[in-house]
Amino acid sequence: MAMNKASRGRIRRALTPQLRRGWERAVFASPEEGGERREEVRAGPGPAPEGGAIDDATIAGLLEAAEAAAAEGLVKQTIVVDERRRLTYDARHGHLRVRTLDEAKALKVMGGKARSLRPDTSAGLLRAIGIMNADGTISAKHARKYKQISHLAELCRPTWERIVGQREVDAARPLRILDLACGNAYLSFILAESLRLAEVPLRLHGVDVRDDVIDRARARAAEIGMEGLSFERATIGEAAAAAPERLGGPPEIVVALHACDTATDEALALAIRGGAPAILCVPCCQHELAGQLAAGPASALPVPAIHAHGLLRGAYADVLTDSLRCELLAACGYQVDVVEFVGSEHTAKNLLIRAHRRWPTAAVEPGRWRLAEVRALTRGLGVDPCLLRLLEGAGAV
Ligand SMILES: C[S@@+](CC[C@H](N)C(=O)[O-])C[C@H]1O[C@@H](n2cnc3c(N)ncnc32)[C@H](O)[C@@H]1O
């Protein structure tokens, strides 16, 4: 799609003085067709040096690239100057629009509510986790996700604020967070961004058994330019031994978001055994107790129908698993609360268990854990949960 001469001249004349101040990146995209959109992103030179300007050759290079992209059909073009300013035009018509993210527009993007993860100051994070497009826009689909992650950030805030209030956190003694079964590590990035905005120095280590997710998490951390983050391929069991060295001390917040099945129990056991002052845990799929209930007698269940119907048994087993996890945390000296972290229309696995150790600096004394009380409870319920076995020392973490 060749540009006509008039459009080309108009765009060049309008863009050139704007580009003197520098730009972060240029995004050349095709119009959307059947939900498909081709896109090319080119890094820019960044802001012009103080009192200086971007040179002619660099500007000419961008204009030529823009014309070549338009010839390939990438006519929807955006020059992102910085997180608050974009230049947009359609190369077919050549009318340049300068779009500024002022306070009123930022508030609209935030769904009418002031949020800590703002579209301007947290643009790097939002782009890296796929919420903001390269051209600085947030689509309607991602606007919902944006609100969810902002809400999650706020749910986690009391946990880190509590630790920051309990001890001096500075560059020499950063806050230490361990993310177990981190996967894409989105929660880690959200926490790290909240702490960056609050100027709280951080060391965060994420582990997962999958090489590909670890590679991606490392690449994302580099893309955002976040400091103090490391990711490693390891099992939760391996992390127990290695984490204090990676973090420069035992973890203060242990995070486990949707760690599969009993991996959640391994994460909780690691945190409890290590005396972690805080835990943020969103359990995932649970199969263990559902199987035990199916194999056990109907008389162990409060209502016979739970035994007879698989769906009811599964739902009961989910509640029982998480309830027993909460009992065990309390038995080991944690104060626990359970909140919904995202609406159930998005995921059924939407409980966030927040636990704080009542005496965070006290020595860990397994002999004082009230495990026998929970064991008596589980006997009556006809189950033998993984976390209890791990804490009793019958299983290896
Ligand atoms: C459902 S994903 C959740 C990932 C991430 N926390 C999130 O919420 O996006 C579960 C992750 O747990 C990891 N995983 C399961 N068992 C593990 C174990 N024992 N040690 C380390 N990672 C484990 C899997 O490789 C997978 O990436």
The ligand as an ORCA input file, in Angstrom:
! r2SCAN-3c Opt
* xyz 0 1
  C      -0.821    -23.148     37.324
  S       0.838    -22.699     37.212
  C       0.861    -21.224     38.165
  C       2.055    -20.383     37.877
  C       2.088    -19.005     38.514
  N       2.325    -19.059     39.939
  C       0.867    -18.218     38.163
  O      -0.033    -18.133     38.992
  O       0.778    -17.733     37.033
  C       1.594    -23.884     38.260
  C       3.120    -23.882     38.167
  O       3.611    -24.712     39.207
  C       4.811    -25.308     38.761
  N       5.091    -26.420     39.698
  C       4.280    -27.467     40.001
  N       4.860    -28.251     40.937
  C       6.048    -27.666     41.252
  C       7.097    -28.004     42.174
  N       7.011    -29.066     42.976
  N       8.179    -27.188     42.232
  C       8.254    -26.084     41.447
  N       7.301    -25.732     40.557
  C       6.203    -26.498     40.460
  C       4.457    -25.669     37.334
  O       5.600    -25.887     36.537
  C       3.657    -24.442     36.878
  O       4.460    -23.484     36.255
*
